[in-house]
Amino acid sequence: MERTIVIFSNPKHLSAITCCLRAHVVYDFEKIFAAAMKAGQATLTNGGTTALRASLHCLGIGAGDEVITTPHTFVATINVITNAHALPVFVDIDPDTGCIDADLIEDAITENTRAILPVHLAGFPVDIEKIMTVARKHNIPVVEDACQSVFAEVNGKKVGTFGATGCISFQEWKSLVAGEGGAILCSDKDLMRRCKAFINNGRDPLGQKSGYPYPGSNHRMTEFQAAVLTQQYRRFLTQAAIRRENGAYLETELTKIPGLSPRKRYTPDTRFTYVRFELDYDRKCFDNVDAATFAKALRAEGIPLSGGPRRYSGGCHKEGMLEEHLNSRGFQKVFSKARLADYRASLKLPVMDNLTANNRQMLHADSKIPFLGTRKEMDQIITAFKKVAANTQKLAKA
Ligand SMILES: Cc1ncc(COP(=O)(O)O)c(C=O)c1O
């Protein structure tokens, strides 16, 4: 391959060329992604965390504010709230899904509530339509953490496009991956202008204001990441369709076995993406064999499932970082002692706190590889399930 090396004596020229290069792949994929998501605009970032951070910042959320959210999530959801010196107000979860219980949100709203931050976990949408109804009633913006759920849908609309902003992650565990990376989705042009500025050290993306007119930092996606993402997206479109078809087939067939039930849908027209494959497991139907033992027997048959309680069973409200924040100089300056005492007392969430203790168990698998197989391979998985289910008496005695 022929290569050309250009030497620049004037650093301004080099910088101009670098800017042009940046404009190309990142901006092209932003357009492709916004169109695919049917979102007004998309802005690529260097991660889902920074997409969330930019959203909160550009909605004006900061010191002294409260953001209503879920304890049952990856800690990044909460870090962006506490790092803004705002309080994450945890609402208990729906035991059927592990998602925030939308019916409890209204009671948690106070005069300090500035946003609602629900999480669509692992390709399974939260009750977003109910959340939007409450949010509109109280005129509170919703920032959707759709980091784990790109392409999941409710009533034909992609999650991440319901709220003021939606945030996506392209980190490697997800289904559309670029190693690291993220995106903000938003249809409000002014808010998006601020978000684009925020991730680019405050430059005006429209070029109408000179200098650094907006607050910001550097959370840009690189051209290299965007190039990887653009290629990965092509594979993703094929893989997402296979995963959805296989996931739905397995869900239908496996839940014919008494004791296995599918993940609850809040709206009949809900499209899961099966980033993880999850089934509720009722041990009473399996000679009281727990989900971990059932899953171990499945693994012996070559099916890579795990069993046990839900994924984030400890809950973010119990993480050590929270107490560190509450004790920090910043929090102590912003919140009164009485407010922090009330807050600590509120960190008791009956459903969440009993998640490990109660007997609701699940079978689950990261579905990136096993569930991209053929129909014949899916049938082999079903046969293995039936075999294990028919032999739980033996497992109970072992
Ligand atoms: C629910 C949730 N929110 C936010 C993030 C943060 O995304 P990233 O790792 O791309 O910063 C993740 C990543 O795992 C996540 O699972």
The ligand as a Gaussian input file, in Angstrom:
#p B3LYP/6-31G(d) Opt

LIG

0 1
 C      -27.034000       0.959000      32.906000
 C      -25.728000       1.579000      32.467000
 N      -25.587000       2.913000      32.497000
 C      -24.454000       3.508000      32.114000
 C      -23.373000       2.785000      31.674000
 C      -22.120000       3.491000      31.304000
 O      -21.717000       3.252000      30.005000
 P      -20.162000       3.321000      29.613000
 O      -19.496000       2.126000      30.194000
 O      -20.184000       3.320000      28.116000
 O      -19.623000       4.596000      30.145000
 C      -23.460000       1.402000      31.624000
 C      -22.314000       0.587000      31.174000
 O      -22.152000      -0.557000      31.488000
 C      -24.661000       0.769000      32.043000
 O      -24.781000      -0.567000      32.028000

